[in-house]
Amino acid sequence: MPITKSAQKQVRVSERKRLRNQPIRSQCKTSITKAEKLIFSGKLVEAASAVAEAVSMLDKAVEKGVIHANNAARRKSRLLKKLNTAQKPQSPIPALEPAQE
C-alpha cells in the first residue's frame, strides 16, 4: 500500500487511466484476432477489410496514447505480412539446374 499522499493519488490516477485504456486495448486485440482468423481460413477478401479495420484501430489507440507508436507499427507489420503471404500465389520450388556456359 502506498504511504505518502502523492503515492496514493498516483494509484488513483493510474487506475482511472487503466479503466479508460482497457476497452481500447481490448478492441485492438479483438480486431487483430478477427483479421488473423479470416486470413488463416482463406477468406482473403473479408480478411483485407478486417486488416484495414485493425490498422485503423491501432492508429486510433496510438493517437489516444494507449499504446506506443512502435508497438502499433510492429503489430501492423506482422498482420500485413500474414495477409501478403496468404495472398501470394503458391509457386512450386524451381528445380536447380546446372548453369550452362
C-alpha positions in Angstrom: 0.0 0.0 0.0 1.2 3.5 -0.8 2.1 5.6 2.2 2.5 9.1 1.1 -0.4 11.3 -0.2 1.2 11.7 -3.6 1.7 7.9 -3.9 -2.0 7.4 -3.0 -3.1 9.9 -5.6 -0.9 8.3 -8.2 -2.6 5.0 -7.5 -6.0 6.6 -8.1 -4.8 8.3 -11.3 -3.3 5.2 -12.8 -6.5 3.2 -12.0 -8.6 5.8 -13.9 -6.2 5.6 -16.8 -6.2 1.8 -16.8 -10.0 1.8 -16.9 -10.1 4.3 -19.7 -7.5 2.5 -21.8 -8.7 -1.1 -21.2 -11.6 -1.1 -23.8 -9.5 0.5 -26.5 -6.7 -2.1 -25.9 -9.2 -4.9 -25.9 -10.8 -3.7 -29.1 -7.4 -3.6 -30.9 -6.7 -7.2 -29.8 -10.1 -8.4 -30.9 -9.8 -6.8 -34.4 -6.4 -8.3 -34.9 -7.6 -11.7 -33.9 -10.6 -11.5 -36.2 -8.4 -10.5 -39.1 -5.9 -13.3 -38.4 -8.8 -15.9 -38.3 -10.0 -14.7 -41.7 -6.5 -14.8 -43.1 -5.9 -18.4 -41.9 -9.4 -19.6 -43.0 -8.6 -18.4 -46.6 -11.3 -15.7 -46.8 -8.9 -13.1 -48.2 -11.5 -10.6 -49.4 -13.0 -10.3 -45.9 -9.6 -10.5 -44.4 -8.4 -7.5 -46.3 -11.2 -5.3 -44.9 -10.7 -6.7 -41.4 -7.0 -5.9 -41.6 -7.8 -2.3 -42.7 -10.1 -2.1 -39.7 -7.4 -3.5 -37.3 -4.9 -1.0 -38.7 -7.3 1.8 -38.1 -8.0 0.7 -34.5 -4.2 0.6 -33.8 -3.7 4.1 -35.2 -6.6 5.4 -33.1 -5.0 3.8 -30.0 -1.7 5.5 -30.8 -3.5 8.9 -31.2 -5.1 8.5 -27.7 -1.8 7.5 -26.1 -3.0 4.0 -25.2 -0.1 2.1 -26.9 3.3 3.3 -28.2 3.7 4.1 -31.8 6.4 1.5 -32.3 4.2 -1.2 -30.7 1.4 -0.4 -33.2 3.8 -0.3 -36.1 5.1 -3.8 -35.1 1.6 -5.2 -34.8 0.5 -3.7 -38.2 3.6 -5.0 -39.9 3.1 -8.6 -38.6 -0.6 -8.5 -39.6 0.1 -7.2 -43.1 2.9 -9.7 -43.6 0.5 -12.5 -42.8 -2.1 -11.1 -45.2 0.5 -10.6 -48.0 1.9 -14.2 -47.7 -1.6 -15.6 -47.8 -2.4 -13.6 -50.9 0.8 -14.5 -52.7 0.2 -17.4 -55.2 1.9 -20.6 -54.1 4.5 -21.3 -56.7 6.4 -24.6 -56.9 10.1 -24.6 -55.9 12.1 -24.3 -59.1 14.4 -27.2 -59.8 18.1 -26.4 -59.5 19.8 -26.9 -62.9 23.5 -26.6 -63.6 24.4 -23.3 -65.2 25.3 -23.6 -68.9 28.1 -21.5 -70.3 
